Amino acid sequence: MNLDRDPALEAFRTEVAAFLDTAPTDAIREAGRRTTSAFAPFDQAMQWQRILNDKGWAAPGWPAEYGGTGWSLEQRYVFSEEYARRDLPPLLPNGLQMVGPLIIDKGTDEQKKRYLPGILSGADYWTQGYSEPGSGSDLASLRCSAVRDGDDYVINGSKIWTTLAHRANRMFMLVRTSTDGPKQAGITFLLLDRVDYPGMQIRPIVNLAGEEEQCEVFFEDVRVPASGRVGEENDGWAISKHLLTYERGASVTAPRMRRHLEQIRAAARTVPSPYGGNLADDPVFQRDLGEVAADVISFECVEKLIHSGHPMAKDPATPSMNKVLGSEITQRLTVLRTRVAGVGAVPRQLEAIEVGSGVEPLGSEFELTAMPWYLNSRATTIYAGTNEVQRDLVARTLGRR
Ligand SMILES: Cc1cc2nc3c(=O)[nH]c(=O)nc-3n(C[C@H](O)[C@H](O)[C@H](O)COP(=O)(O)OP(=O)(O)OC[C@H]3O[C@@H](n4cnc5c(N)ncnc54)[C@H](O)[C@@H]3O)c2cc1C
């Protein structure tokens, strides 16, 4: 993939840049600068999605017939580069990158008609109800049950770590519909068209950074329509494995990593080094930054190969490998950020970080966001399947060859 010296691509870049320079509101830009996890501040991210959708640009990865852009791989990369360069908030992934593609691939015509428009426009936000206390890596051991009763399923049990459930209006989830045979064989995938059913309770969990991002969700005799089932009853394991390939490697993330590097480099030029000059001149810092920069380049090469339809994209080990590399690079970048921010990263300024609060941070925006980002990124090697388990999957796949 060559992004240079193609006049058509350059014209496309100019068009993208002009739109991204003018379309986002100040609050959306602030939300982008205050993003400290994979999830940008909710209200502004959804507002931004509505603006992008009006332009037809909300889902570059979707097939054009369902509202995707029909862009080439090169165009998608150019878009991601221009997007990252402006520090715009990433769109929230659950609808656009996870359940949307799944419904396109596996949903009924009625489910596509009913759910895809709201996913695309940002009218709906979907939360992911998989994990349970005791069922994380060993997801197939899940116990939250759904019993068929007429046209409904009746759900009992609980979920945990359900990201932004308290802001969602819809939920996709895995439930146990049978205890016969192997544990994978009794799971069903359900789409819930509301999260305020009688008997359903959502409790936010405060994370390390002091923010409410994950939740616990409790179900007591919750009656939901069976028409929300994707695939057959007891076939949910295969459906969720299909969705996981989207969750673990379908997005374009390298441009955002490169943007992190640029910000870190720029901030390091303003920090004095105890050995004279500034931190950017310090050989130890240069070595550490250089090592991450080299890994970002290799990650980007792999990402481009995957998206360009290289046979690697079909390899079952690839999404796991991508997840391990991407999450570990993200963590290393946040370590470098906190190192550059130094003591400026220590105060916990929850009000100042809130978009639109108007509360002035004690230091720079770089310092304000460094520690929450570092703390939140501790979880990148856990969610979407822990890295230990991903490494195990890669090893087992390679071992079979
Ligand atoms: C910030 C965050 C957001 C999340 N968002 C969501 C969400 O929106 N929806 C959702 O459903 N879930 C979500 N999760 C849950 C996440 O998917 C689970 O935390 C994850 O699958 C790990 O499960 P666990 O926490 O039960 O840990 P465990 O499975 O108990 O693992 C504990 C440790 O044991 C290791 N381990 C376990 N099994 C093996 C093995 N076979 N081989 C080697 N090592 C092993 C693990 O790697 C880990 O280090 C989120 C989690 C976090 C932290």
The ligand as a Tripos MOL2 file, in Angstrom:
@<TRIPOS>MOLECULE
LIG
   53    58     1     0     0
SMALL
NO_CHARGES

@<TRIPOS>ATOM
      1 C1        -11.7510   -2.2890   31.3960 C.3       1 LIG1
      2 C2        -12.4910   -3.5470   31.0700 C.ar      1 LIG1
      3 C3        -13.5450   -3.5010   30.1700 C.ar      1 LIG1
      4 C4        -14.2670   -4.6520   29.8770 C.ar      1 LIG1
      5 N1        -15.3660   -4.5550   29.0570 N.ar      1 LIG1
      6 C5        -16.1720   -5.6380   28.9280 C.ar      1 LIG1
      7 C6        -17.4230   -5.5120   28.2570 C.ar      1 LIG1
      8 O1        -17.8160   -4.4320   27.7820 O.2       1 LIG1
      9 N2        -18.2160   -6.5980   28.1650 N.ar      1 LIG1
     10 C7        -17.8470   -7.8190   28.6780 C.ar      1 LIG1
     11 O2        -18.6060   -8.7590   28.5390 O.2       1 LIG1
     12 N3        -16.6600   -7.9690   29.3360 N.ar      1 LIG1
     13 C8        -15.8370   -6.9020   29.4750 C.ar      1 LIG1
     14 N4        -14.6520   -7.0260   30.1740 N.ar      1 LIG1
     15 C9        -14.3030   -8.3160   30.7670 C.3       1 LIG1
     16 C10       -13.0760   -8.9490   30.1430 C.3       1 LIG1
     17 O3        -13.3850   -9.4820   28.8810 O.3       1 LIG1
     18 C11       -12.5550   -9.9940   31.1450 C.3       1 LIG1
     19 O4        -12.0600   -9.2740   32.2680 O.3       1 LIG1
     20 C12       -11.4700  -10.8530   30.5670 C.3       1 LIG1
     21 O5        -12.0250  -11.7520   29.6220 O.3       1 LIG1
     22 C13       -10.7050  -11.6390   31.6300 C.3       1 LIG1
     23 O6        -11.5710  -12.3640   32.4290 O.3       1 LIG1
     24 P1        -11.4790  -12.2990   34.0260 P.3       1 LIG1
     25 O7        -11.4780  -10.8530   34.4160 O.co2     1 LIG1
     26 O8        -12.5660  -13.1860   34.5670 O.co2     1 LIG1
     27 O9        -10.0720  -12.8990   34.4050 O.3       1 LIG1
     28 P2         -9.7030  -14.4340   34.5380 P.3       1 LIG1
     29 O10       -10.2130  -15.1770   33.3640 O.co2     1 LIG1
     30 O11       -10.1060  -14.9010   35.9010 O.co2     1 LIG1
     31 O12        -8.1290  -14.3800   34.4330 O.3       1 LIG1
     32 C14        -7.2830  -14.0490   35.5500 C.3       1 LIG1
     33 C15        -5.8380  -14.2840   35.1270 C.3       1 LIG1
     34 O13        -5.6220  -15.6610   34.8010 O.3       1 LIG1
     35 C16        -5.0960  -15.7800   33.4810 C.3       1 LIG1
     36 N5         -5.6470  -16.9650   32.8130 N.ar      1 LIG1
     37 C17        -6.9310  -17.3740   32.8330 C.ar      1 LIG1
     38 N6         -7.0710  -18.4900   32.0740 N.ar      1 LIG1
     39 C18        -5.8440  -18.7670   31.5610 C.ar      1 LIG1
     40 C19        -5.3460  -19.7630   30.6880 C.ar      1 LIG1
     41 N7         -6.1260  -20.7150   30.2050 N.pl3     1 LIG1
     42 N8         -4.0310  -19.7300   30.3670 N.ar      1 LIG1
     43 C20        -3.2160  -18.7710   30.8430 C.ar      1 LIG1
     44 N9         -3.6330  -17.7920   31.6920 N.ar      1 LIG1
     45 C21        -4.9290  -17.7850   32.0390 C.ar      1 LIG1
     46 C22        -5.5660  -14.5290   32.7720 C.3       1 LIG1
     47 O14        -4.7890  -14.2350   31.6510 O.3       1 LIG1
     48 C23        -5.4410  -13.4930   33.8720 C.3       1 LIG1
     49 O15        -4.1290  -13.0280   33.9850 O.3       1 LIG1
     50 C24       -13.8990   -5.8920   30.4680 C.ar      1 LIG1
     51 C25       -12.8120   -5.9630   31.3570 C.ar      1 LIG1
     52 C26       -12.1270   -4.8010   31.6640 C.ar      1 LIG1
     53 C27       -11.0000   -4.8970   32.6600 C.3       1 LIG1
@<TRIPOS>BOND
     1     1     2 1
     2     2     3 ar
     3     2    52 ar
     4     3     4 ar
     5     4     5 ar
     6     4    50 ar
     7     5     6 ar
     8     6     7 ar
     9     6    13 1
    10     7     8 2
    11     7     9 ar
    12     9    10 ar
    13    10    11 2
    14    10    12 ar
    15    12    13 ar
    16    13    14 ar
    17    14    15 1
    18    14    50 ar
    19    15    16 1
    20    16    17 1
    21    16    18 1
    22    18    19 1
    23    18    20 1
    24    20    21 1
    25    20    22 1
    26    22    23 1
    27    23    24 1
    28    24    25 2
    29    24    26 1
    30    24    27 1
    31    27    28 1
    32    28    29 2
    33    28    30 1
    34    28    31 1
    35    31    32 1
    36    32    33 1
    37    33    34 1
    38    33    48 1
    39    34    35 1
    40    35    36 1
    41    35    46 1
    42    36    37 ar
    43    36    45 ar
    44    37    38 ar
    45    38    39 ar
    46    39    40 ar
    47    39    45 ar
    48    40    41 1
    49    40    42 ar
    50    42    43 ar
    51    43    44 ar
    52    44    45 ar
    53    46    47 1
    54    46    48 1
    55    48    49 1
    56    50    51 ar
    57    51    52 ar
    58    52    53 1
@<TRIPOS>SUBSTRUCTURE
     1 LIG1         1 GROUP 0 **** ****
